[in-house]
Amino acid sequence: MSVKEDLISRAENKCELCGSTDGLDIFEVGPESDGSADQSALLCHICRNPEKSDTHHWRCLSDSMWTPVPAVQVLAYRMLNQLTDEAWARDLLDMLYLEDHVLEWAKAGASTTDDDTPKHVDSNGALLNAGDTVVLIKDLNVKGANFTAKRGTAVRNISLDPVNEKHIEGRVEGQQIVILTEFVKKK
């Protein structure tokens, strides 16, 4: 059997991510795919070209991420990581479990930037941007200001520390304070 026939049989002639039956073709899952069925997936045109789809298309990952096929698990992990601005995608990513070697494969081929600027991420791994609103996930004693910033407090219009990726700044109770990113989640 050819690779495409193996994939069609494994996927029951459906896209392995969204279940569509239109425009199916082989997608080799890099970074160093050998072209075998084990390192490939059968995908529709939309899933092969994610930049041409809307974010709601990817809600299909809530089903496909549970597949026993490592190549499809890798693709689901990578796509969910690109959608961390969406709360539902962060929730799915939190639930997703990958074996160590599959996780290593997924991270190896994930798109990376050559940018040296720090990447600020919240406690769930969502990318933070200047101007975002975050919510405290823990009561924090604010040193030197004699108050406690309560869990659930929204901090609007944050600014990012240009040097330390673990620090953001925002106003709480009228005071500008530095907050560790591990104690916030993006709203």
C-alpha positions in Angstrom: 0.0 0.0 0.0 1.1 3.6 -0.7 1.4 6.2 2.1 -1.7 7.9 0.8 -3.7 4.7 0.9 -2.4 4.0 4.4 -3.5 7.4 5.5 -6.9 7.1 3.8 -7.5 3.8 5.6 -6.3 5.2 9.0 -8.4 8.3 8.7 -11.4 6.7 7.1 -11.2 9.1 4.2 -11.6 12.2 6.4 -9.3 15.0 7.4 -7.6 13.9 10.6 -8.1 17.3 12.3 -11.5 18.5 11.3 -13.2 15.5 9.7 -13.9 17.2 6.3 -13.9 15.0 3.2 -13.0 17.7 0.7 -9.6 18.3 -0.8 -7.7 15.7 1.2 -4.0 15.3 0.7 -0.9 14.1 2.6 0.7 16.6 5.0 4.2 15.6 6.3 4.7 16.6 10.0 8.2 18.0 10.3 10.7 19.1 11.2 12.3 15.9 9.9 9.5 13.9 8.4 10.6 10.7 6.5 7.4 10.8 4.5 6.0 7.7 6.1 2.4 7.4 7.3 3.6 7.5 10.9 5.0 11.0 10.3 2.2 12.3 8.1 -1.4 13.2 8.3 -4.3 13.3 5.9 -5.6 16.9 5.9 -8.1 19.0 4.0 -7.1 22.1 2.2 -8.1 24.4 5.1 -6.1 22.4 7.7 -3.1 22.4 5.5 -3.3 26.2 5.1 -4.2 27.5 8.6 -3.6 31.1 7.7 -6.6 30.9 5.4 -9.1 29.8 8.1 -10.9 31.5 10.9 -10.2 30.6 14.6 -13.6 28.9 15.0 -12.6 26.3 12.4 -10.0 25.0 14.9 -12.6 24.1 17.6 -12.5 20.7 15.8 -9.3 20.1 17.8 -11.4 19.4 20.9 -12.0 16.0 19.3 -9.0 15.4 17.1 -6.5 16.1 19.9 -7.5 12.8 21.6 -6.4 10.7 18.6 -3.9 7.9 19.3 -2.0 9.0 16.2 1.2 10.9 17.3 1.5 12.9 14.1 -2.1 14.3 14.5 -1.4 15.0 18.2 1.6 17.0 17.2 -0.4 19.1 14.7 -3.2 19.7 17.3 -0.6 20.8 19.9 1.1 23.2 17.5 -2.2 24.7 16.3 -3.5 25.1 19.9 -0.3 26.9 20.8 -0.9 29.3 17.9 -4.4 30.1 19.2 -3.5 30.9 22.8 -5.3 34.2 22.5 -8.5 32.2 22.5 -9.7 31.0 26.0 -11.1 27.8 24.6 -7.8 26.9 23.0 -5.9 27.6 26.2 -8.3 25.3 28.0 -7.8 22.5 25.4 -4.0 22.9 25.7 -4.2 22.6 29.4 -6.1 19.3 29.0 -3.9 17.9 26.3 -1.4 15.2 27.4 1.4 14.1 25.1 4.0 11.4 25.7 7.5 12.9 26.3 8.8 12.0 22.8 5.6 13.3 21.1 5.9 16.6 23.0 9.5 16.9 22.1 8.5 16.3 18.4 5.7 18.9 18.7 8.0 21.5 20.2 10.8 20.9 17.7 8.7 21.8 14.7 6.7 24.6 16.4 7.2 28.0 14.6 9.7 30.1 16.3 10.9 33.6 15.9 14.4 34.8 15.8 13.4 37.8 17.8 15.4 38.3 21.0 12.7 40.4 22.8 11.3 38.6 25.9 8.0 36.8 25.4 5.7 37.5 28.4 3.3 34.6 29.0 0.6 34.2 31.7 0.1 31.3 34.1 -1.6 29.4 31.3 1.0 30.0 28.7 -1.0 32.7 26.8 1.1 35.4 25.2 0.7 38.8 26.9 0.8 42.1 25.0 1.1 45.6 26.2 -2.4 47.0 26.8 -3.9 43.6 27.7 -6.2 43.0 30.7 -5.1 40.3 33.1 -6.7 38.9 36.2 -4.8 38.0 39.4 -5.0 34.3 40.2 -3.7 34.7 43.8 -3.9 37.2 46.6 -0.6 39.2 46.4 0.9 41.3 49.3 2.1 44.6 47.7 5.3 45.5 49.5 5.7 49.1 50.4 2.0 49.9 49.7 0.4 48.2 52.7 -2.4 46.5 50.9 -3.2 43.1 49.4 -4.2 42.8 45.8 -7.0 40.3 45.9 -7.4 37.3 43.7 -9.8 38.0 40.8 -8.7 41.7 40.5 -8.6 42.8 36.9 -5.5 44.7 35.9 -6.1 46.7 32.8 -3.7 48.2 30.2 -0.6 46.4 31.4 2.9 47.3 30.3 5.6 44.7 29.7 9.1 44.8 31.2 11.4 45.1 28.2 14.2 43.1 29.9 12.5 40.5 32.3 9.8 38.3 30.7 8.5 37.4 34.1 7.5 41.0 35.0 4.6 43.1 33.9 3.3 46.4 35.4 -0.2 47.6 36.0 -2.4 49.7 38.3 -4.1 48.1 41.3 -6.0 50.3 43.7 -4.5 53.4 42.1 -0.9 52.2 42.6 1.5 51.2 39.7 2.9 47.8 40.7 5.1 45.1 39.3 3.4 41.7 39.0 5.0 38.4 38.2 3.4 36.8 35.1 3.0 33.5 37.0 0.3 35.1 39.1 -1.9 36.4 36.3 -4.1 35.0 33.5 -5.1 36.8 30.4 -8.7 38.0 30.3 
